[in-house]
Amino acid sequence: MRLASWKKTLYIVWLTQFIAISGGGLVFPFLPLYIKELGVESTSSQALYAGLSNMTFGIAMFVFSPIWGALADRYGRKKMLLRSYFAATIIMTMPAFVTNVEQFLGVRLLQGAFTGTVPAAASLIAASTPPEHVAYAMGLLQVALSIAGTAGPLIGGFLADAVGLKASFIVCGAAFGFGGLLLLFGVKEDFVRPAIVRGPWEGFVADIKEAASSRSVMTMVGFLFLVNGSLAFARPIIPLFVDLLDPASGGIKESGYAFAALAVTSIFAALAVGNLGSRFGPKKLLVITLAGASLAYMPVATAGSIAMLIFAMGVLGLFSGGSVPAANALLSINSPSDKQGSAFGLAGSGNALAMAIMPLLGGLVAASLGIRAVFLVLGVMTLVISALAAVLVPDRRQPQPITAAAADLTSG
């Protein structure tokens, strides 16, 4: 039996994302510890520079993500995903050769400008998948990210102990390159360029403006900012929390276990969203997962040992792992089919802004109020986001044309 073309695209992109994000997981969770290797000694300064690192990355992605998304609508989503994979092949290896934290921040700027594989992959999948299967596709994509989130930090912890974090960056770049080769030869995109061809600048600016004129698209972009921002708020703090609980541990392998616990349970949450999305609707699932995550942050904040922290992170993943695919599914079904790239580009920009702002805020909270306060703040923040989602998030089951969305906006 011949596999449907959208399923073939989904499964191959799934595999490439698993490989690439696993490679990223070898190093990204341990960036605060790499900052320490670069000569930043105090814990508060490490937390602050970790926040600045993510802010630098996020600002660059915020600027470039809508541009890449609009270009995807003009020239093809596969081409833009290939661009991100092969750019990452080079740029992800560069931290291995920096000698101070200032150079490292410069490399993070390049990473934000030219990588960003997840929005590009989501755009390709959304454009290739029938609307009734979008929740399943987005849930499956999130499963790839969650499994990679398990494998990457686990392997990365042992790899860093064996060969050091510098060598791990080189392996990371190779993983992105391998994913790019699989996509290049494995996926055939049936892409038709728009009939009206405008100049490059006018074209992608017009596409971005057109997608941004939809109230439902921009509402979901806003909520993806909040959902991803809440997850980014504490991520750089986890290795420092592990080091606080057991200073003799070194923090690398134990941080990998904590991230792996979060990722393993996130897999089940993403699968549940994918399977239940068509039955209950992604909006209800978004509200429920956010409310559950708000409660799950409390035992993380009160963990008294590394074992308790790992267990609490696993409980958190049962809820937080479902919120992102639910929000992505809502963005897809509320976006016109010919503007999927622009919509996910705008979402990528919002996510980048979250990555720029939220880790820095988390670092400031940790530096001023203590590491545990970060998770208490997150619990309250996520509960508020859940309440807002119940009231404001649109719940259409089919994409709304841009023209109708623009009419809604002007008449509202």
N, C-alpha and C positions, 0 to 999 in steps of 0.2 A: 504494500500500500504506500502510495507516494505521500510524502510529508508535505502539508500545506506550506506555501512559500513564507507566510508570516511566522509559522512555527519554526521553520528552518532559520530564518533571520533571528528570531528570539533566542533560540538555543545556542547559536554560534556567538551572538553578542553576549549572552549569558556567560559562555566559556571565556571569552576574551576579557570581560569585566572581572571574572573570578581571578584570572591569572594576573591582570594588571593591578587590581586592588590588593591582592595578596602580596604582590611586590611592594606596593606602597606601605602595607602594614608591617613590612620588615623594619621600617625606619620611623614612620610618622608618629606612632605612640611614644617613641623614645626621644623625640626632639628636645624636650627639656633637659634630658640627661646628656645629649650631644652638646647642648649649649654649655653645660657644665664642663665638658671636655675642652671647649673652646676658651676656657679661662674665666667664666662667670661663676663665682664661688658661693655667694650667699643664696639661700633658698628663696628669699623674696625677690632677689634680682633674677634668678632663674625663672620664676613664675612670670615676672614682668616681661622678660625677653621672650618667653614662650608666647605670651599674648601678643607682643609686637611682631613676632614671626608670623603668626596667623593673621594679624591685621594687615601686614605687608602683602601676604599672599591674597587675602580677601579683597583688598583695594584693587589690585591688578585684575583679578577675576571679575570684580564688579564692573570695571570699565570694559573689558574685552568680551565677556560672555554674551551680551546681547548682539554684539557684532558678529561673533561666530555663529550664533543662532540664526540671525537674519541671512547670513551667507549660506547657511545650510538650506534655507527655503529657496534660495536662488540657484545653488549649484549641487545640492545633494547632501543628505544627512550622513551618508557613509563617508564622503570625502572629509567632512568636518571631524568625524570620529577618528579617521585615519590620521588627520593632522594632529589631533591631540595625543594619540598614541606615540607617533614617531617623534613629536616634539618632546614628550616626556622621556623617551628613550635617552635623549641627550641631557636634558636639563635635570632629570632626577639623579644623574650621576655626579653632577657638579658639586654638591656639598662635600663630597669626599676629598675635594681639593682645596677647600677654603681653609684659612689659617686663623680667622678671628670671627667674632659674632657679627661684625658689620658686613663682612663679605657674605656671610650666611644669609643675612637679611636681604641682600641684593639678589642672591639666587632665588630666594622665596618669591621675590617680585617677579622674576622671569617665569617661575613655575605657575604663578597665578595667571599670568598673561597668556601662556601658550599651551597649558595642559587642560585640566577640567574635563576628564573623560566621562564622568557620570551624567552630566546634563546632555552631552552629545549622544551617549548611548540611550538615554531615556527618550530623546527626541526621535532617534532612528526607530526604536521599538514602537513608540506611540504612533508614528506615521505609517508603520507597516502592519499594525494590528487592527482588526475590526473592533469597533467601539464596544461591542458586547463582551469582548475578551480582554479589554484594557486592564481591568482590576487584576485579573489572573496574571497578565504579562508583567505589570508593575510589581505585583507581589513576588513573582519569580525572580525578577531583576533584583529586588531587595534581598531575596534569599542568597543570590550570588554575592552580594556585598557583605551580607552577614557571615556567610561561610568564609569568605576571604578575610573578614574581620577576625575570625577565629584562627585561621591558619597562619595569616601573616604575623600577628604579634607573637604567637607561640613559636613559630620557626624563627622569627626575628630575635626573640630573646636568646635562644640557643646560638643563633648565628653570631649575634653581637658578642656573646661570651667567648665564642670560638675564634672569630677573626676580627672583631671590633666593628664599631658602627660605620667607620669610613668604608670598609669593604662592603658592608651591607647596602650602601647607597648604589654601588656599582651593580649588585645583583638586582636591586630595585629597578634600575634603568633597563636592564636586560629583560625583565618580566614584561614591561610595557612594550618593548620592541617585539617580543614574541606574540603578544596579544594583537598587535598591529598586523603582523604577517598573517595570522589566522583570519582576521577580518578581511584583509585584502583579497585573499584567495577563496574565502569561504562564503562570503555574502554577495549577492547580486541585488542591487537596489533598482527597482523599477521607478525611476525618478523622471518626471517630466518637468522641464524648466517652465517657469511662468511665461505666458504668451506675451505680456507687456514687459519689455526689457528696458530698464532705465540704467543710468550710469551707476557705477558701483556705490558711490557715496549716497546718491539720491535713492537708490534702490533699497539698501539695507536700512537707511534712516526711515524711509516710508514704511517698510515692513514692520519695523519696531513700533512706529507710531500707530500703525493699523492694529497690531496686536494689543498695544497698550490702551486702545480706545474701548476695549471690552471690559465692562465692569466685572464680569465673572472671572475673566482671566486674571485681572489685577488683584481681585480678592484672594484668589488662590496663590498668586505670587506672594502676597502679604503673609498668608498663613504658612506657606513653605518657609519664608524667612523666619517666622516665629518658631516653627517646629524644628528646623535645622539649627536655629540659633540656640534653642534650649539644650540641644545635644552638644553643641560646640562649647557652651559656656564652661563646662567642667572637664572636658576631655584632656586638656593639657595639665590639669591639676592631679589627675589620677596617679601618675608616677611619683609626684611629690607627696601625695597622701600615703602611698605605699612606703615611701622612705620615712615618713613621719611615724607610721605604725611600727616599723622595724628598720632602724637606721643601718643595722648590720647586714641587711639583705642585699644592698646594692640597688634594688628597685627595678631592675630590668626584667628578669624572668617573672617575678611576682606581678609586675604590672601587666606583662603578657597574659598571665592567668586571669587577671581581672577583666581585661579587654575580651579575652576569649569567652569567659562566662557570659558577658553581655552579648557577644555575637551569637553564641550557640542558642540561647533562648530567643534572641531576635529572629532566628531562622524560623522557629515555630510560629512566632507572631506574624511574620510576613506571609508564611504559608496559609495561616488562618485568614488573613485579610484577603489573599488571593482567592481562596475557596469560598469565602462568605460574602465577598463584595457584591456579586450579582444577586444574592438573596436578601441581604439587609441594606445594601447601599453603602458606598465608602464614607458618606458623611457620618452615619451612626458609628461606624467603626473608628473614625477619626476621633470623635468626641469621647468614646469609651476608652480608647488606648491612651489618650492624653490624660484623662481623669485618673486612670490606673497608675500611669507613670508619676503623677504628682504625689500620690501616696507612697510609691515605691522609693522615692528619693529619701524619705525619712530614715529607713534603716541603713541606707548608705551613709548618711551623715553621722549616725551614732555607732558605726562599726568600731569595735575595740581591738580587732586583730585583723591580720591580712586574710585569714580564712573567713571571718565574718564579712569582710568587704567583698570578697569574691562571691560569696553566697548572695549578698544583697545586690550586687551587680547583675547576677543571673536573674533575680526576681524583677529588677528594673527592665531587663531586656524583653521579658514577656509582654510588656506594654509598649515600651518605646520603639521596639522593632516593627510594630504595626502602623505607627503614625505616619512615617514617611511614605510607604507605598500607598496608603489611603489618600494622602494629600496629593501625590503624583497622579493617581487615578482620577481624582476630582479635577485636577488641572487639565488632563488630557481630554476628558469627556466634555469639558466646558471650553475647549479651544477648537477653532475651525481647523479642518484637516490640512489646508494649505498654509497654515501659520503655526504648525506644531513646533518647528524649529525656533521661530521667534518667541513663542510662548515659553518654551523650555529655556531659551536663552535668557529671557527676562527672569525666569525662576532661578537660573544659575547665577544671574547677577544679584538677585536677592539673597541667595544662599551665600554668595561670596561676601556680601555686605555683613551677613550674620557672622561669617567666619572672621571678618575683620574686626567687628565690634565686640561680639560676645566673649571670645577667649580673653580679650584684653580686660573686659569688665570682670570676668571670672578671676583673672590674675590680680586685679585691683582689690576685689572682695577678699581673696585669699591673703593678700599682703596686709590688708587693713583689719579684717575681722577674723582671720584664721581660715584654714582649709575646710573645716567642717561647715562653716557658714555658707560656703558655696552651694552645698547641696540643699541646705534649708531654703535658701533663696530660690533655687531651682524648683523645689516642690511648690512653692507659692506661685511662681511664674507659670508653671505648666498647668496648674489648676485654673488660672485666669485664662490661658489660651484655650483650654477645653470649653470653658463657659462662652467665650467669644465665638468659637467654632459652632456651637449649638445654635447661636443666633444669626451669625453672619454668613456662613459658608453656603454657597449655592449647591443644589443637589440634583442637577439635571442628569438624565441618563443618556442624552445624545448631545453632540457638540452643537453649540449655538453659532449661527452665522455671524460674522463680524458686523454686517450691516444692522442686524437686529440688535446686537449688543450695543452698537453705537447709538441706536435709537433709544434703547433703554437708558443709556447714560445721559443723553440730552434731555429726555423727558422726565428723568428723575430729579 
